Amino acid sequence: MGDPFSGNITPKGGGGGLFGNLTVQIKLILRLMGDRRVNPLLKLLPIGALIYLIVPDIAFGPIDDAFVIWLGTALFVELCPPEIVKEHRDALTSVIEGEWRDIEEDEKTLLDNGS
């Protein structure tokens, strides 16, 4: 019977799906918020969107909460300097190449003995 593992541990596909992309976007926003190179006035956009989430009655008319949060965070990322956004996005989505291998019996013994 053949080995079910190909030996390659690189994730398949380029996208992380809805939740994977959402997680990367949230991490990107948090990293940009902590970056000193981003204008402090721009950082008011996601903060304002979160304040709107807590106190939704500050806007006039029936504005959808999800739209306001999306708009605030999307504008924030788009208005940040592109080289800084690229730097953080690359750091979040980079893949470290590796090779899968089984541990041999002598290596298991060495690991179990703490040597």
C-alpha positions in Angstrom: 0.0 0.0 0.0 1.4 3.5 -0.9 2.2 6.2 1.5 -0.8 8.6 1.8 1.5 11.5 2.5 3.4 13.1 -0.3 6.1 14.4 1.9 5.3 18.0 1.2 3.8 20.1 4.0 2.9 23.2 2.0 -0.8 24.1 2.2 -2.8 23.4 -0.9 -4.5 26.2 -2.8 -3.9 29.9 -2.6 -6.9 31.0 -0.6 -7.9 30.4 3.0 -11.6 30.5 2.4 -14.0 33.0 4.0 -12.8 32.6 7.6 -9.1 32.4 6.6 -9.3 35.6 4.6 -11.3 37.3 7.4 -8.7 36.3 9.9 -5.9 37.6 7.8 -7.8 40.9 7.2 -8.4 41.4 11.0 -4.7 40.6 11.7 -3.7 43.1 9.0 -5.8 45.8 10.5 -4.4 45.2 14.0 -0.8 45.2 12.7 -1.4 48.5 10.8 -3.0 50.0 13.9 0.2 49.2 15.8 2.5 50.5 13.1 4.0 53.9 13.9 4.5 54.6 10.1 0.7 54.8 9.6 -0.9 58.3 10.1 -2.7 58.5 13.5 -5.7 60.2 11.8 -6.2 57.1 9.6 -6.3 55.0 12.7 -9.6 56.8 13.6 -11.4 54.9 10.9 -11.5 51.4 12.4 -11.9 53.0 15.9 -14.9 54.9 14.6 -16.3 51.8 13.1 -16.0 50.0 16.4 -17.6 52.9 18.3 -20.5 52.7 15.8 -20.8 49.0 16.6 -21.2 49.8 20.3 -23.4 52.9 19.8 -25.3 52.4 16.5 -27.7 55.2 17.0 -25.2 58.0 16.2 -25.9 57.8 12.4 -29.1 59.1 10.9 -31.3 56.7 9.0 -31.2 53.0 8.6 -27.5 52.4 7.9 -26.6 48.7 8.1 -24.0 48.1 10.9 -22.0 45.6 8.9 -21.7 48.1 6.0 -20.3 50.8 8.3 -17.8 48.4 9.9 -16.7 47.1 6.4 -16.5 50.6 5.0 -14.4 51.9 8.0 -11.9 49.0 7.8 -11.7 48.9 4.0 -11.0 52.6 3.8 -8.4 52.3 6.5 -6.5 49.6 4.6 -6.9 51.4 1.2 -5.7 54.7 2.6 -2.7 53.3 4.4 0.6 53.5 2.5 0.7 50.6 0.0 4.3 49.5 0.8 3.4 49.2 4.5 0.2 47.2 3.7 2.2 45.0 1.4 4.9 44.4 4.0 2.3 43.3 6.7 0.2 41.3 4.2 3.3 39.4 3.0 4.3 38.7 6.6 0.8 37.3 7.3 0.5 35.1 4.2 4.0 33.9 3.8 4.5 30.1 3.7 7.6 28.4 5.1 8.5 25.5 2.8 9.2 22.2 4.6 9.5 18.5 4.1 7.6 15.8 6.0 9.7 12.9 7.3 9.2 10.2 9.8 11.4 10.0 12.9 13.6 6.9 12.9 13.8 4.7 15.9 17.2 6.0 17.1 16.0 9.6 16.9 12.9 8.6 18.9 15.1 7.0 21.6 17.3 10.1 21.7 14.2 12.4 22.1 12.7 10.2 24.7 16.0 10.1 26.8 16.3 13.9 26.5 19.7 13.8 24.8 
